[in-house]
Amino acid sequence: MAERSQACAGVDVGGTFTDVVVHAEGHRPRAVKVPTTPGDQAEGVAHGVEEGWPGAPPRLLPHGTTTATNAVLERKIARTVLVTTEGFADVLQIARQDRPALYDLSVVRPEPLVPHDRVVTVAERTGPDGRPVVELTGEEIDRVVGEVDRLDPESIAISLLFCYAGDEHERRLADALARLGVPISRASALLPEFREFERASTCVLNAAVEPVMRRYLSNLSARLPDPTITVMTSSGGTAGLEFAASAPVHTLLSGPAAGVVAAGAVARSAGFADAIAFDMGGTSTDVCLVRGGAPEVSTASEIAGLPFRTPAVGIHTVGAGGGSIVWVDAGGALRVGPHSAGAEPGPACYGRGGTEPTVTDAHCLLGHLAPGRELGGGLRLDVNAAARALDRLPEAAGGAHGVLAVVRATMARALRRVSTERGVDPAGLALVAYGGAGPLHATALARELGCAAVVVPPAPGVLSALGLLLAPARYEASRTLMADAGADLDAAWADLEREAREELAGQGVGGEITLSRVADVRYAGQSHELRVDVEPGVDIAELLHRAHREAYGYAMAGEPVRVVTLRVVAQGEPILSAPPSAWDQGQPVPEASREIGVAGDTVKARVVSRAGLDTGDTVTGPALVEQSDTTTLLAPDEIAVVDDAGNLVVRLDA
């Protein structure tokens, strides 16, 4: 029992399944999939942890959650009031005065989370130098508190003009509004950076989902009181419960970020520094470029058309997953997604009442998934139900083969978005395929894109859960300062390093904490910045020249360089330093064969149990490599080799 107390469990809550990876000294990692419980995600988490490690609870439980994401997507948010500087009541409506689609006459901009009649303005003004221009009086504070109180808020967002330069007015307002007894989000604490619209949008997003996240985390802690629970953030690191509860905007890309962290580690283990992370789950497909073994981090993201500027891995998402519903549009064209059958009722082949055709039903009918196969949570595939669902499509749609052609076209566009459209040659990239459905499509997509290889990790169906064990505790401190590249920045760097280190220490992070410097820089006169890693002894101007040349093909060496925002990233030590190679895959199943559909043809394929494969073994297609969490599809003449790290590697550049 004492040994069990050393176990750690990474838990990723997805739209269809909740994935659990348990790691303990002296034991092979174990993967478990249970159905997600949409009504109460904590119930599925507790069930998955108990199934993955029965008896004594794990010691550490980092987890990825879709709570904040779903709250925004479904608009199941708190009644939020925005407090902002007088004259800026319309900041969320005016936004950037651009069009989401330039030539679409019917385009509709998403409604702000806070309507105009729940915006309260304040007679105050701080200048860009941080000094008060219009003083905030006690009488004005009392008026604002009374007006906010009359709006009956469940949460409050405070975002004042130039609060990044001086936060005294925001602090005084927050102290006074605290008497209303509702959560308060302060923009100067969340995002001390310029650009008032993006800062206000970030603050409002945070305020709108904070009560929802607090309820979820409180419920989860009550169900699992013993483990130390941490939450995955969008930036590829973990954070403590209180940080996640008070700043849930940092968790909007929680689950996908964990998968990308693991994909980078898997690519390195297979000998590829550069790769594309390709995660096809039940509801969506997430792709991300990995350079030098690490995902790219951006500070400009959006969800449902609403921008937020917290650090986030550069993920591009499309609504195409195993559970995506197949339909025919008004013009007779076959479409896949973005609507999904979800966890309840799920695809028709799950036998839980679903009747709409899905991508998983197409795989089931083509023989890619074993008839009668048991899935996570005791589900068994029903081929007849899949056939009935696909029979609802018109004959011209091409049946199951047509479904796969359409969904692969959607995913190929996403892969090009993060590679060729950014000037990155796919010939130098490996495609790391994971998620419950990713390995079924990986080689076809990699061939279309021109990738060098496909890498399928030992437990691809739960890679995001593994990523939680590979992700370090992470915090990024930032400050907009607007300085010339040659200015003395030592004091600013020191302040940010102190803040970042103290934040991680306050979250209970022990051991070694590493600090790295990042700067947002641009040429004088430009309106947008490039994010560069500040290397010791290298001039910031030279870093911009290098980054600008890589991004746009040229540099302007004679132009003045402006340092806009400084950032310090603090990271702790991850639970695991590298992906494990030996997994508890269960007992191997004797090799078999069956007829399957591939590229419009019917072929006889080997059916190989991954549990029976050892380092150096090869599998030649057509073949299916089956394991508990996914199936890998190999087309004719494709060869997969098990490498030293336990990955299945398919070389496509030979």
N, C-alpha and C positions, 0 to 999 in steps of 0.2 A: 504493500500500500504506500509506503514511503517513496518507493521508486515512481509510482504513478503520479505523486504530487509534483514531480519534476516535468510533467508533460506540458506542452504548449499547443494550443489549438488556434489555427487561423480559420476564420469563418467569413465567407463571402455570401451575402444575401442578394440573389439575382431575381429577375422577374418570374422565373419558372421554378428554379431549384435553389436551395441553400446548400452551399458546398462547405465541407469541413475537411481540413488537413490536420492530423494530429502527429506531432513529433515528440519523441521522448528518448532519452539516452538508453541505448541498449535495445531499441525497438526499431523496426523499419517504419517509415512514415505510412500512415494509413489515410485513405481518402474515403469520404462518405458523402453521398448526395441524398437529400431529403426534399420533398416538395416545400416550396416557400408558402408561408401562411400569410396572405395579404392582409387579413383583418388584424393580425397581431404578429409582426415579424419576429418578435422576441420568442414566441412559442416555437417557431421553426428552428431558431438558433439553439434554444435549449434542447430540443429534440435531437438535432444533429450532433451537438456536443456529447450528449448522453450516449448516442449510438456509436460515435467515434471513439469515445473513451469512457466506458461504463465504470461506475464506482466512484473513486475520488475525483473531484473536478480538476481540470488543468490549472496550472499555476498562472499562466499568462494567456490572454485571449484577445489578440488584435483582431478587429473585424471591420469589414467593409459593409456599408449600409446604403440602401436606396431611399431611406426615409425622407431626407431633405429633397432629393431629386423628385420623387413621386409627389411630394407635397406641392412643388412648383408646377410640375407637368399637369397635375389634376386640379390645381388651384384650390387645394384643401389646406388653406393657410390661415394664419391668425388675422383678425381684424386689426390692421396696422395704420398708425397715424405717422405722417412724416412732418418733422419740424425743420424748417430751413430758413435761410436768410430772406428778409423782405425783398421782393422783386424777383424771386426765383421759385415762385409757387408752381410754375409750369415746367420745371426742369425735366421731369420724367416724360411729359407729353412732347415737348419740343425736341428732346434728345439731341441728335446730331444733324437734324434736318436733312437726312439722306433717305433714299428709298431702298428697302430690302431687295427689290428686284426692279431694275431701272425701266424695263420695257413692259412690265406686267401691269396692265391698267386695272386689274382687279385685286392687286395685292393689298392685304390688310395687315397693318402693323399690330403686334400684340398689345392688348390693353395693359397699362401699367398695373402693378400689384396694389398701388395706392391710388384711388381716384382723386380727382381734383378737390372734391369737397371734404377730403380727410387730410388736407395739407394745411398746416398752421405756419404762418410766417412770423419772423422775429425781427424787430427793429434793432439791428446790430450790424457791425461790419468790422472784420479784421482784414488788414491789408496783406499783400503778398509777402511782406517782410515780417509778418507775425505780430505787428503792433496794432492795437485797436484804432480804428478810424471813427466808428460810431460806438460809443460805450453801451454795454448791456446793463440796463438799470434794474434795480430790484422790483420796481413797479411793473416793468415789462415782463420780467420773469413770472410774477404773480399772474399777469394777464394770460400769458402763454399756458401756464399750468391749468388755469380755469378753462380755457378754450379746449385744450386737449382732453381734459376730464369730461367735458360735455359731449365729446365724440365717442365716449365709451370704448377706449382702445383695449385690445388684448396684448398689443406690443407697440413699442414706440421706436422710430428711427430718427436720429438727429444727425443732419448733414448740413453744416454751415459752409458758406463760401470761404475759401482760404483757411479752413480749419487745419489743414495739413501743416500750415506755417505757424499757427498758434492755436492751441486747443482750449484756452481758458474759458471762453464763452460756452463751448460745448460741455465742458466739465460742470460749470455752474448750472446750466440747464438740466443736465442729467441728475445732479444732486437734488434739485428742486422737484423734478418729475418723479423721482424715486418714491415719493409719498403716495403715488397712485398705485403702487404695488404690482406693476406689470414689467416684463422684461424691457430693457432699454438697450438699443444698439447705437453706438457712437462712432461716426465715420472716422474721426481722427484716431480712434483706437484700432479700428478694423483696417483702414487703408489710408495712412498718412501720405497720400500722393495727390498730385494735381489732376485736373480734368473733373470738373464738378458733376457732369452727368454720370459718368461711369462710377464715380465715388458714391453718389446718391443711390444709383441703381444697386450697387453692391450692398450698401447699408440697408436698403429696403428689403432686398432678398433675404438678408440675414435676419432682420426683425420679423419678417413674415413667416419664417420656418422655425424660429427659435423655440416657441412654445411646443410645436410638434416634436422637435428633436428632443427637448427636455423630457417630455412625457415618455417617448420611446426609450431613451437611455435610462430613465428612472425605473421603468418597467423591466428592462433587461437586467439592470443591477439587482432588482428584487428577485428575479428568477434565477440569476447566477451570482449569488453574493460572494462566493469565494475567490474566483479568478480576478486578477488585475486586468480590467478591460480597457483596451485602447481602441481608437477609431482611426481608420485610414482617411487621410485627407487627399484632396485633388492633386497635391504636389508630388505624390509618390512617397510620402512618409506617414508615420502615425503620430497621434496626439492623444493627450489624456482626456478623460471623460468630461471634465469641467470645461476644458478648452473647446471640445466639440459641441458641448451643450450651449455655450455662450457665443460661439462663432461658427454655426453650422454651415455658413456659406462656403467654408473651406472644405466641406464634404460633398459638394454637388457632383463631383466625379469620383467618388470614393472607390467603388468596386472596380471600374475600368482601370484606374490608376495602379491598383495592386497587380493586376494582370500584366501591365506593361513593365512594371519593375521586374517581375519574374521572367518575362519574355527576354528582357535584356540580359539577365543572368544566364538563361538557357542558351541564348545565342553565343555568349562568351564561352560557355562550357563546350559548345560544338565547334568552336574555333572561328566564329564570325563576329567581328567587332561591330559591323553595321547590319541592320536587319529591319524588317517591318513586323511589328506585332499585329497578329490577325486573330481576333477573338470573336468567334461566332457563337453566341449563346442562344437562349430560347426566344428572346424578344428583339435583340438588335445585334449589329456587328460593329465592333470598335477596332479601328486601325490606328497605328502610331509609328512614326519613324524613330528608330533607335540608332544613335551614332556613338561610336566608341563604347558600346555596351550600356549606355544610359539613355533613357528617354529624354526627348527635348522638353523643356519646361517653358511655358508661355505665361504671360500675365494679362492676356486678353482673351477671354472665353465668353461663351453665352449659353444660356439654357432657355429653350422655348422662345428664342428671339430676345431675351433679356440679358444684357451684358453684365459681367462681373469681372473684377480685376485682381482676384486673388491668384497666387501661383497655382498653375495646373499643368499637368502633362499635356502635350499637344495631341490630344485624341480627336479623331474625326469619326463620327457615329452616323450610321444609316439604319433605318428601321427594317432590317432584314435579318431575321433569326430563324431558328428551327421552328418556332411556333408562329411565325408570320403567316397571316391569312392571305390566300391566293384569291384574286378577284379579277373581274373583267370590267374595264372602264367603258365610258359612254361611246368611245370610238371602236370598241371591240378588241382592244389590246389587253394582253395578259399582264397583270400587275401583281407584285408581291409586297406586302406590308404597306404602310408602317403599322397597321393594326395587328395585334397579336392575340392568339388564343390564351396566352398567359399560363398561369399555374392552374387556374380553374376557369373553364373545364379542361383546358389544354388541347393539343391536337386530337383529332378524331381517333387516331390509333392508340391513344392512351386509355380509351374505354371509359372515360369519365363524363360522357355526355356531350363532348364536342362534335359538331357536325360540319363545320366549315373546313375546306381543304387547306392544308398548311404544307410548308416545306418538309417537315418531318414525315408527313403522310406520303409525300412523293418518294422519299428515301425508303420508307417502309415497303411501298408497293414495288419498288425496283430491286428489292432484296438486299439493300445495303445494311439494313437492320434485321437481325435474325428474327424470324417469326416466333412469337411466343416469348421473346427475350424479356427478362425481368430488368426493369430500370430502377433508379433510386426510389426509395419509399415504397417498394413492393409493387410498382406499376408493371403491367405486362402489355406487350404490344399486341394490337388486334389488327391484322392485315385486312380483314374483311371490312372493318369500319373505315380504314384508310381508303380502300377502293370505292366505297360508297360516297365518301366525301369528294374524291377526285372526279367521280362520275358526274358531279354537278357542274363541272366546267364544260364549255362547248368543245366539240371534237377538234375544231381548228386550233385550239390552244396547245395541242401537242402532248396532252397528258402529263405524266410525271416528268418525262424528259424536258418538256416545255417549261415546266415549273423551275427545274434546276437551271435551265439556260437563262431564264429571266433573273432569278435571284443571283446567279453568278455575274451577270452583267452589272447589276446594282453594286455588288461588292467590288468588282474590278474598277468601277469608277471611283469608289472610295480609296482603293489602293493607289490609283494614279494621283489622286488628290494630294497624298502625302509623299509622293516620290517624283514621278516624271513632271508633274505640274510645278514642282519646286526645283526642277533642274537636277534631280538626283537620278543617276543611272541605275535601274533595277538590277543590271547585270552584276553589280557589286554587293547585292543584298541577299540575305536569306529571309525566307518567309517563315516566321515562327507561328505555327498553327496551334490554337488551343480553343477552349470552350467546348461545350458538348457536341457542337456540329462542325467546328472549324476543320478538323482533319479529314472530313468527308469531301471538302471542296478545295483543299490546299494545293494539291499538285496541278489541278486544272487551272486555278487562278495564277499560280506561279509561272506556268508555261505561257499563259496569255500575257502576263506582265513582262516576262523575260528575266525572272529572278534566277540567281545562281543555284539555289537549293531550297528545300523545304525541311524544316526541323520540327519534329513532333516530340515534345517532352514526354517523360515516362508517365505522367498523370495529367494529360492535357485538359481533361474535363474539369479539373479543380485547380488550374494554375493560378487563378486570381486568389484563391484561398492560400496557396503556397506563397504567393507574393507578399501576403501579410506577414509571413514569418521571415521574409527576406528584406522587408522594408525597415529602414531605421526610423527612430523618432526624428522628426524634422520640424524646424520652425524657420521662417524667413522674416527677418526684420528689414523694414524699408523706410526711406525718407527721400522726398523730393527736395532738391536744394538748388538746382539751376546754377552751375558753376562752369568756368572754363576748364578745359582738360588739364591745364598746367597749375590749377589752384591747389593749395594745401588742403588735402582732404583727411589728414590723419585724425583729427579730433572727431570728425563725423564717423569715420570708420570705427574708431574706438567706442563711441557711444552705441553704435549698432551692434558691435560684437558683444558688448556688455548686456544689451537688451536680449539678444538671441540666446546667450549662454544662461542668463537668469530665467528666461521663459522655460527652457528645457529643464533646468534644475527644479523650477517650481512645479513642473509636471511629474516630478519624481524620477527623472531620467538619471541613472547613475552611469558609472564607467567613463570611458573616454568620449569627449565631445569634440568633434572636428568642426572648424569654421572655414568657410570659403567666401570670397568676395565676388559680387556681381554688380555690374553697372548698366543702366539704360543710357545709351549715348546716341548722339545724332550730330550731323553737320549743322552749323548755324543757318537758320532759315527753314530747315526741315520741320515737319509737323509730327513725325512719328520716329520712334527710337528703335535701335537694335539692342538686344540683350547680349552682353559679352561677359565672359568669365575674366576677372581681373587677375592676371598672373603676376607673381612677384617679380619686380624688376622690369616689367614691360610697360611702356608708355600707353596710356589709355587711348590716345589718338591713333597709335599704330594698331591697337586692337580693333578700333572702328574701321580703319582702312581695310583690314583683313576681313572683317565680318561683312562689310558692305560689298567687297569684291565677290565674296562667296554667295551673297544673297542676290546681287543685281548684276554681277559681271564686271563691275568697274569700281574704282575708288576715286575720291576727290582729295588727294593728298594736300593740296594747297588751301583747302577751306578750313576755317576755324572749327574746332570740335567742342561741343557742349555736353557736359555731364548733367543729365536731367535727374536721375534717381539712383541712389546708392542702395545696395541690398547686401545683407550678410545672411548666409544660410548656415544654420547650426544643425548638426546631425549626431545622433547617438549611435550605439552599436546595434545592429540587427540581431534577432534571435538566431538566425542561420546566416552564415557567411557565403554559402554557395548552395545551389539546388542539390538535393540528395539524389543519388543515382540508383540506389536499391530501394524499391518500394514493395509494400505488401500488396501484391497483385492477386492474391488468392491462388487457388489451385489451377494449373493450366488445363485447358480443355483439349482433347485430341483433335488434330487437324481434320478438317472436313472440306467439302466443296459445295457450291450451289450456283445456280444461274442468277446473274445479276444484270441490270441495265447500265451500260457505260457509253456515253456519247452517242446515244441513239441506237446502239446495238445491244444484243443479248449475248453475253459471254459466260463461260464457265470459270468461276473464280475460286482460288484457294481461300479457305477461311482459317486464319491462324490466330492462336491465342497469344496475346502479348506476354502473358505470364510465363510462357514457355520459351521465350527468346532470351538469349544471352549475348554478351558483348561479342561483336564480330559476326553474328548471324545475319543472313541476308534473306529478304523476301522479295520475290519477283512477281510483278503483276501480270495479269489481273488478279488482285487479291484484296481481301479484307483482313485487317489486323484488329481483332476485337479485344476490348478490355471493359472493365466495369463502368468506366465513366465516359467512354467515347468509342468510335470506330474510325480507323484510318482506311481510306479508299486509295488503292493503287491501280492506275490504268495499265493496259497491256504494255509491256516492256519497261515499265518503271521499276527501279530497284531501290529498296530501302535497306539500309545497313544500321545495325545497332552499334553506336559508338561507345567509347569508354565511360561517358556520363549517363549511359542508358537511353539516350535520345535515338529516335528513328530518323535517319538523315537520308533524304532522297536528293542526289546530285542531279541537277538539270543542265549543268554547263559543260558536261562531257561531250 
